[in-house]
C-alpha cells in the first residue's frame, strides 16, 4: 500500500522533472509571442538536425564501426590530404602486408631530408584509437604550417612521418567484422600469418631463458606468438628497412588501452644509456595532458620478447614513447554496448569518447617533435651508442 509520503515524494520528483524540461522553461519564462516563436523555431531546427543525423546513420553502411574508419577510408583520407597539399605532403608506400595491402606513410616536409620523427599506430589490428590520433596529427601539422608559428618553426627544421596503420590486414578484419556484424568475434590482434607484430623483432638471446614463453611465445596459437623467427613478416621487415634508411630520432607509437605512457626497456631490467632521457620525455608528454596518464617503463607494464621499441632503440638509437590510449578498459569490455552494438572485444580495446582522447594526446605528441629537434640540435643529450653484439635475428 502506498503511503502518503511515498506519493508526496513522487510528486516532488515529477515536478522537478517538469521544471527541468526546456520546453516548460520556455513556456514559463517567455511572455512575448516573438520570443516564443524564436524559441520554437530553434526547437524545430534541433529536432530536424537530429532526424537528419539518425537518417544519415541508417544510410551509413559502417555505422556500427563509428566513430572509427575503415582501412579504405583512412587511406582515402591520406590520399586526399596529399593531393590537396603537394607542397607539404608525400604519400609513400613503404611495403606490403601479407595479404598484399599497401603499407602507407605520410611524409610532411618543407625541404630536403632533415632530422625526423615517426608517429605510428595499429601494430595490433584491434587497437584502432591510435590510427585516428595519427590522422589528427597529419591534419594538425599540415593545416598549421604557415598559420601557427610553432608548427611552422618545427616543419621548417624537422620532417614528420606518420603511419596510421602498421598492421592493415588485422585492422581490416577488425573493421569489417565490427562494421558488418556489430561485433568482433575473432582475435584480430595479429597479422594474417597469426604473428603478433610487436613480438616479431630481434631480441637479446638471454630473453628466452630469463622470461616466460608468454612474453613472446613460440606457439602459433598464443596471443603473443612471435613468429618462426625475428623479422619473418613483411610488415616488420618493411618498418626495419624504413628505420635503417631514415634514421628517425624519435618514434611515438599508439596502442590501446590503459592510459599509460611507456618507454624502453621492455624486455630485461638492465639500465639503458638513455633511461633518464626517456623518463623526461614521458613526463613531458604527461604534463601536456588534461587527463594525465600514468608513466613508467614498458618492463614495469609487462615484459615482452621481440618488442619493436626495444629493438629500434638497441639498433638505431631511436628514442621511443608508446601510449596505451584510454582508461577503464575493463568497464568498456564488460558493458561492451556502444553505438547500437554489443561488442566487448571491440569496445574493450577502443575508446568511446574518441574526440576527447585525440585532444588529450595532441599536445603531448607535438612535444615529442620538439624533443626530436632538441636531440638533433644537442646530440650530447642522447647517450646511445651502437652495440657490437647482435640480438637474435638482427640483420
VENVEN-V739183 format. One record per residue. BURIAL is # if it has 24 or more other ideal C-beta (glycine too) atoms within 12 Angstrom, else .. Layout:
burial=BURIAL
burial=BURIAL
//
This chain:
burial=.
burial=.
burial=.
burial=.
burial=.
burial=.
burial=.
burial=.
burial=.
burial=.
burial=.
burial=.
burial=.
burial=.
burial=.
burial=.
burial=.
burial=.
burial=.
burial=.
burial=.
burial=.
burial=.
burial=.
burial=.
burial=.
burial=.
burial=.
burial=.
burial=.
burial=.
burial=.
burial=.
burial=.
burial=.
burial=.
burial=.
burial=.
burial=#
burial=.
burial=.
burial=.
burial=.
burial=.
burial=.
burial=.
burial=.
burial=.
burial=.
burial=.
burial=.
burial=.
burial=.
burial=.
burial=.
burial=.
burial=.
burial=.
burial=.
burial=.
burial=.
burial=#
burial=#
burial=#
burial=#
burial=#
burial=#
burial=#
burial=#
burial=#
burial=#
burial=.
burial=#
burial=#
burial=#
burial=.
burial=#
burial=#
burial=.
burial=.
burial=#
burial=#
burial=.
burial=.
burial=#
burial=.
burial=.
burial=#
burial=#
burial=#
burial=#
burial=#
burial=.
burial=#
burial=#
burial=.
burial=#
burial=#
burial=.
burial=.
burial=#
burial=#
burial=#
burial=#
burial=#
burial=#
burial=#
burial=#
burial=#
burial=#
burial=.
burial=.
burial=.
burial=#
burial=#
burial=#
burial=#
burial=#
burial=#
burial=#
burial=#
burial=#
burial=#
burial=#
burial=#
burial=#
burial=#
burial=#
burial=#
burial=#
burial=#
burial=#
burial=#
burial=#
burial=#
burial=#
burial=#
burial=#
burial=#
burial=#
burial=#
burial=#
burial=.
burial=#
burial=#
burial=.
burial=.
burial=.
burial=.
burial=.
burial=#
burial=.
burial=.
burial=#
burial=#
burial=.
burial=#
burial=#
burial=#
burial=#
burial=#
burial=#
burial=#
burial=#
burial=#
burial=#
burial=#
burial=#
burial=#
burial=#
burial=#
burial=#
burial=#
burial=#
burial=#
burial=#
burial=#
burial=#
burial=#
burial=.
burial=.
burial=#
burial=#
burial=#
burial=.
burial=.
burial=#
burial=#
burial=#
burial=#
burial=#
burial=#
burial=#
burial=#
burial=#
burial=#
burial=#
burial=#
burial=#
burial=#
burial=#
burial=#
burial=#
burial=#
burial=.
burial=.
burial=#
burial=#
burial=.
burial=.
burial=#
burial=.
burial=.
burial=.
burial=#
burial=#
burial=#
burial=.
burial=.
burial=.
burial=.
burial=.
burial=.
burial=#
burial=#
burial=#
burial=#
burial=.
burial=.
burial=#
burial=#
burial=#
burial=#
burial=#
burial=#
burial=#
burial=#
burial=#
burial=#
burial=#
burial=.
burial=#
burial=#
burial=.
burial=.
burial=#
burial=#
burial=#
burial=#
burial=#
burial=#
burial=#
burial=#
burial=#
burial=#
burial=#
burial=#
burial=#
burial=#
burial=#
burial=#
burial=#
burial=#
burial=#
burial=#
burial=#
burial=#
burial=#
burial=.
burial=.
burial=.
burial=#
burial=.
burial=#
burial=#
burial=.
burial=#
burial=#
burial=#
burial=#
burial=#
burial=#
burial=#
burial=#
burial=#
burial=#
burial=.
burial=#
burial=#
burial=.
burial=.
burial=.
burial=#
burial=.
burial=#
burial=#
burial=#
burial=#
burial=#
burial=.
burial=#
burial=.
burial=#
burial=#
burial=#
burial=#
burial=#
burial=#
burial=#
burial=#
burial=#
burial=#
burial=#
burial=#
burial=#
burial=#
burial=#
burial=#
burial=#
burial=#
burial=#
burial=#
burial=#
burial=#
burial=#
burial=#
burial=#
burial=.
burial=#
burial=.
burial=.
burial=#
burial=#
burial=.
burial=.
burial=#
burial=.
burial=#
burial=#
burial=.
burial=#
burial=.
burial=#
burial=#
burial=#
burial=#
burial=#
burial=#
burial=#
burial=#
burial=#
burial=#
burial=.
burial=#
burial=.
burial=.
burial=#
burial=#
burial=.
burial=#
burial=#
burial=#
burial=#
burial=#
burial=#
burial=#
burial=#
burial=#
burial=#
burial=#
burial=#
burial=#
burial=#
burial=#
burial=#
burial=#
burial=.
burial=.
burial=.
burial=.
burial=#
burial=#
burial=.
burial=#
burial=.
burial=.
burial=.
burial=.
burial=.
burial=.
burial=#
burial=#
burial=#
burial=#
burial=.
//
